[in-house]
């Protein structure tokens, strides 16, 4: 028996080159029973993007269906590390690049991760790869099979559930201690107030985790403009009380722009982002809401970009790297589920959330969402923000 690794196929822009490459190294009859001259056509039609890269992870060949399946122009990737350096989701980048660089000759591996399209929208893929010896050197052959978004975003990792149980256990332990103190002292106004605060925090924490773990249930096409207006109106009072200006520069850029998902869950994600911005600012600061639409011409796809930028204190680099991690917070009076919940909900809606921040200059949260439909002749453009990626 001949054991051959085929990453569906060896990537090439020319299907004949794919076929010839295989014919040079193996016998067609050892792979298929049928007509060998149809191998190139068969491989080119598979629902997977296949590639080859060198030891420096520069892409040397990639199949043309990368535009269709991943939303990336294959010609823009050839001869560069962009597929790994720029197009991997930041949360997946370090682990995957490390795994690729540590591959031994003949060794193969597989994983599930996210790749960002040219519109910065996430595409979940099942990625299989192997290091092989070629005619002149060593290469990595791999295949990327797109997966349904809901398959990868709806479940909650068991580690996160364990952390939730541990943290809520701490809340109840504090409540028990306070109740014991009250029993021994007979009366204690301060202890009663502390107990009430502990109960309130426990309830809020439980609700926040339920929001984090919830999946979209009321799926529908909804107008992005309406949801944004609803959130801004609901949060305005808090900004006024703190004397922080909430400035909207959207105008009508998202009017008649439809996205697909759960509008109520999406409102919670946006509300969490605004509350986080409000907490990071002081009287006299401002939070600016802006937006834009980006068009991917070769795929005829449109994405909405929403930016919430504040002029607050900013975040330290070590905190910025963990800002989306569940339960991470730099404040003792918070439980660290706000931004992680927002990021999870945005991803469930097929989008991405990116955080940029500098100490003393403020924080910018950028949301990118796929647009289902725009109910006018062409997209209206608002105040676009510059990409930092």
C-alpha positions in Angstrom: 0.0 0.0 0.0 1.3 3.5 -0.9 0.6 6.1 1.9 0.3 9.6 0.3 -0.6 12.8 2.0 -2.8 15.0 -0.2 -3.9 18.3 1.4 -6.7 18.6 -1.2 -4.8 19.4 -3.6 -1.2 20.6 -3.7 -1.9 24.3 -4.4 -1.4 25.8 -7.8 -3.1 28.4 -9.8 -2.9 26.1 -12.8 -4.8 22.8 -12.4 -2.5 21.2 -15.0 0.5 22.0 -12.9 -1.2 20.4 -9.9 -1.7 17.2 -11.9 1.8 17.2 -13.3 3.3 17.7 -9.8 1.5 14.6 -8.5 2.3 12.5 -11.6 6.0 13.2 -11.1 6.0 11.8 -7.5 3.4 9.0 -7.5 1.4 6.8 -9.8 -2.2 7.9 -10.6 -3.4 4.4 -10.3 -2.3 4.2 -6.7 -4.8 7.0 -5.8 -7.8 6.6 -8.0 -9.7 4.0 -10.0 -10.7 6.1 -13.1 -9.3 8.5 -15.6 -6.1 10.0 -14.5 -6.4 13.0 -16.9 -9.3 14.3 -14.8 -7.3 14.6 -11.6 -6.6 18.3 -11.9 -10.3 19.0 -12.5 -11.3 16.9 -9.6 -8.8 18.6 -7.2 -9.7 22.1 -8.3 -13.3 21.5 -7.5 -12.9 20.5 -3.9 -14.4 22.9 -1.2 -11.0 23.6 0.3 -8.2 26.1 -0.2 -4.8 24.4 -0.6 -1.4 25.9 -0.3 2.3 25.4 -0.2 4.8 27.5 1.7 8.5 27.4 2.3 10.4 27.0 5.6 10.0 30.8 6.2 6.2 30.4 5.9 6.1 32.4 2.7 3.3 31.2 0.4 4.7 29.7 -2.8 1.5 28.3 -4.2 -2.2 28.7 -3.3 -5.4 27.6 -5.1 -7.5 30.2 -6.8 -10.6 29.4 -4.8 -9.1 31.4 -1.9 -11.2 34.4 -3.1 -14.4 32.4 -3.1 -13.9 30.4 0.1 -11.9 32.8 2.3 -12.5 36.2 0.8 -8.8 36.7 0.0 -7.1 37.4 -3.3 -4.6 34.6 -3.8 -2.3 36.7 -5.9 -1.9 39.1 -3.0 -0.5 36.2 -0.8 2.1 34.7 -3.1 5.7 35.1 -2.0 4.7 36.6 1.4 3.9 35.6 5.0 0.7 37.6 5.0 -1.5 34.5 5.3 0.0 33.9 8.7 1.3 37.3 9.8 -1.7 39.5 8.9 -4.6 37.2 8.1 -4.7 35.0 11.2 -7.0 36.1 14.0 -4.8 37.6 16.8 -6.1 35.0 19.3 -5.0 32.2 17.0 -1.8 33.6 15.5 0.9 32.8 18.1 -0.1 29.1 18.6 -0.5 28.3 14.9 2.7 30.0 13.7 4.6 28.2 16.5 3.1 24.9 15.4 4.0 25.5 11.8 7.6 26.5 12.5 8.2 23.5 14.8 7.0 20.9 12.3 9.4 18.0 11.7 9.9 16.5 8.3 7.0 14.0 7.6 5.0 15.3 10.6 1.4 16.4 10.1 -1.1 18.2 12.3 -4.6 19.8 12.2 -6.5 22.5 14.1 -9.5 24.7 14.0 -8.9 28.5 13.9 -10.0 31.8 12.3 -8.7 33.6 9.3 -9.6 37.2 8.5 -10.9 38.0 5.0 -9.8 41.2 3.2 -12.9 42.8 4.9 -11.5 41.7 8.3 -14.4 39.3 8.7 -13.6 36.0 10.4 -13.7 32.7 8.6 -13.5 29.6 10.7 -11.4 26.9 9.0 -10.4 23.3 9.7 -6.7 23.4 8.9 -4.6 20.4 8.1 -0.9 20.6 7.2 2.3 18.5 6.9 6.0 19.1 6.3 7.2 17.3 3.2 10.5 17.1 1.2 10.2 18.5 -2.3 12.7 18.4 -5.2 15.0 21.2 -4.0 14.0 21.8 -0.3 11.4 21.2 2.3 7.9 22.7 2.2 4.6 22.7 4.1 1.5 21.5 2.3 -1.8 22.3 3.8 -5.6 22.7 3.3 -8.1 25.1 4.7 -11.7 24.0 4.8 -14.3 26.7 5.8 -16.6 25.8 8.6 -20.1 27.1 9.6 -19.7 30.0 12.1 -22.4 28.8 14.5 -20.5 25.4 14.7 -17.5 27.2 16.2 -19.0 30.1 18.3 -22.0 28.8 20.1 -20.5 26.4 22.6 -18.8 27.7 25.8 -15.4 26.2 26.6 -15.4 24.0 29.8 -12.5 26.1 31.2 -14.7 29.2 31.1 -17.5 27.4 32.9 -15.1 26.2 35.6 -13.9 29.8 36.1 -17.5 31.0 36.4 -18.3 28.3 39.1 -15.1 29.3 41.0 -15.9 33.0 40.9 -19.5 32.8 41.8 -18.4 30.4 44.7 -16.3 33.3 46.0 -19.3 35.6 46.0 -21.4 33.1 48.0 -18.5 32.5 50.4 -18.4 36.2 51.2 -22.2 36.2 51.7 -21.9 33.3 54.2 -19.2 35.2 56.1 -21.3 38.3 56.4 -24.3 36.3 57.5 -22.2 34.7 60.2 -21.1 38.1 61.4 -24.6 39.4 61.5 -25.7 36.3 63.6 -23.0 36.9 66.1 -23.4 40.6 66.5 -27.2 40.8 66.5 -27.3 44.0 64.5 -25.0 45.8 62.1 -26.1 48.3 59.5 -22.7 48.3 57.7 -22.7 44.5 57.5 -26.3 44.5 56.2 -25.3 47.0 53.5 -22.2 45.0 52.6 -24.4 41.9 52.4 -26.8 43.6 50.1 -24.0 44.7 47.8 -22.6 41.2 47.7 -26.0 39.8 46.7 -26.4 42.5 44.0 -22.9 41.8 42.6 -23.6 38.0 42.6 -26.9 38.6 40.7 -25.2 41.0 38.2 -22.3 38.6 37.7 -24.7 35.7 37.0 -26.7 37.8 34.5 -23.5 38.8 32.8 -22.4 35.2 32.4 -25.8 34.3 31.0 -25.4 37.0 28.4 -21.9 35.7 27.6 -23.1 32.1 27.3 -26.2 32.9 25.3 -26.5 32.1 21.6 -28.5 34.1 19.0 -32.1 32.8 19.1 -34.2 35.4 17.3 -32.4 35.3 14.0 -33.6 38.0 11.6 -32.5 40.7 9.2 -32.4 44.0 11.2 -31.4 47.6 10.4 -28.0 48.5 11.9 -29.0 52.1 12.1 -32.0 51.4 14.3 -30.1 49.2 16.7 -27.3 51.8 17.1 -29.8 54.6 17.7 -31.5 52.5 20.4 -28.3 51.8 22.2 -27.1 55.4 22.1 -30.5 56.7 23.5 -30.4 54.1 26.3 -26.8 55.0 27.3 -27.1 58.8 27.0 -28.3 59.4 30.5 -25.2 57.8 32.0 -23.0 60.0 29.9 -24.9 63.1 30.9 -24.6 62.3 34.6 -20.8 61.8 34.3 -20.4 64.9 32.1 -18.8 62.9 29.3 -19.8 63.9 25.7 -21.2 61.1 23.5 -20.7 62.3 19.9 -22.2 60.4 17.0 -20.7 60.9 13.5 -22.8 58.3 11.8 -25.4 60.6 10.2 -27.2 58.2 7.8 -24.3 56.0 6.8 -26.0 52.8 8.1 -29.6 53.7 7.2 -31.3 50.9 5.3 -28.2 48.7 6.0 -29.3 45.2 7.0 -27.3 42.6 9.0 -28.3 39.1 10.0 -28.6 38.0 13.6 -30.2 38.5 17.0 -30.9 42.3 17.4 -31.5 42.0 21.2 -28.3 40.2 21.8 -26.4 42.6 19.5 -27.8 45.5 21.5 -26.3 44.0 24.7 -22.9 43.7 23.0 -23.0 47.4 21.9 -24.2 48.5 25.3 -21.4 46.7 27.0 -18.8 48.5 24.7 -20.3 51.9 25.5 -20.4 51.2 29.2 -16.8 50.1 29.1 -15.9 53.4 27.3 -17.9 55.4 29.9 -16.0 53.8 32.8 -12.7 54.6 31.2 -13.4 58.3 30.9 -13.7 61.3 33.2 -15.7 64.5 33.2 -14.8 66.5 30.1 -13.8 63.5 28.0 -15.7 62.3 25.0 -16.7 59.1 23.3 -17.1 59.2 19.5 -19.2 56.9 17.5 -18.4 56.7 13.8 -18.9 54.2 10.9 -18.1 53.3 7.4 -18.8 50.6 4.7 -16.1 48.7 2.9 -16.7 46.9 -0.4 -14.9 43.8 -1.6 -15.2 44.2 -5.3 -14.1 40.8 -6.5 -16.6 39.0 -4.2 -19.3 41.7 -4.4 -19.5 41.7 -0.6 -20.0 44.6 1.8 -19.0 45.0 5.5 -20.0 47.6 8.0 -17.3 49.0 10.3 -18.4 50.6 13.6 -15.9 52.5 15.7 -16.3 53.5 19.4 -13.4 55.7 20.4 -12.9 57.4 23.8 -10.4 60.0 25.0 -10.0 58.3 28.4 -7.0 57.0 30.2 -6.2 54.1 27.8 -5.0 50.6 28.6 -1.6 49.2 29.4 -0.1 46.8 26.8 -0.3 43.8 29.1 -4.0 44.5 29.8 -4.8 45.2 26.2 -3.6 41.7 25.2 -6.1 40.2 27.6 -9.0 42.6 27.3 -11.2 40.1 25.5 -10.4 37.2 27.9 -13.4 36.1 30.0 -13.1 37.2 33.7 -10.0 39.4 33.1 -10.3 42.9 34.6 -7.9 45.5 36.0 -10.6 46.7 38.4 -11.4 44.8 41.6 -15.1 45.9 41.5 -15.6 44.4 38.0 -16.0 40.7 36.9 -14.3 41.1 33.5 -17.1 39.8 31.3 -18.1 43.0 29.4 -15.7 43.1 26.5 -15.4 39.3 26.3 -19.2 39.0 26.1 -19.3 41.7 23.4 -16.5 40.0 21.4 -18.3 36.6 21.5 -21.6 38.1 20.4 -20.0 40.0 17.6 -18.3 36.8 16.4 -21.6 34.9 16.6 -22.9 37.5 14.1 -20.0 36.7 11.7 -18.0 39.7 12.7 -14.8 40.7 14.5 -14.0 43.1 17.4 -10.6 44.7 17.7 -9.3 46.9 20.5 -6.5 49.5 20.1 -5.4 51.6 23.0 -2.6 53.9 24.2 -2.0 55.1 27.7 -3.1 58.7 28.1 -4.7 58.8 24.6 -7.7 56.6 25.0 -9.2 53.4 23.5 -10.8 52.5 20.2 -13.0 49.5 19.7 -13.6 48.6 16.0 -16.5 46.2 15.0 -16.7 44.7 11.5 -19.9 43.0 10.5 -21.0 41.4 7.2 -23.8 43.3 5.5 -26.7 41.3 4.1 -28.4 44.0 2.1 -28.3 47.8 1.5 -31.7 49.1 0.5 -30.6 51.8 -1.8 -28.5 52.1 -5.0 -25.1 52.4 -3.3 -23.7 52.4 0.3 -23.6 55.7 2.1 -20.3 56.4 3.7 -19.7 58.0 7.1 -16.6 59.1 8.9 -14.2 56.2 8.2 -11.5 55.3 10.7 -8.0 54.3 9.7 -7.1 50.7 10.1 -4.3 50.0 12.5 -3.7 46.5 11.2 
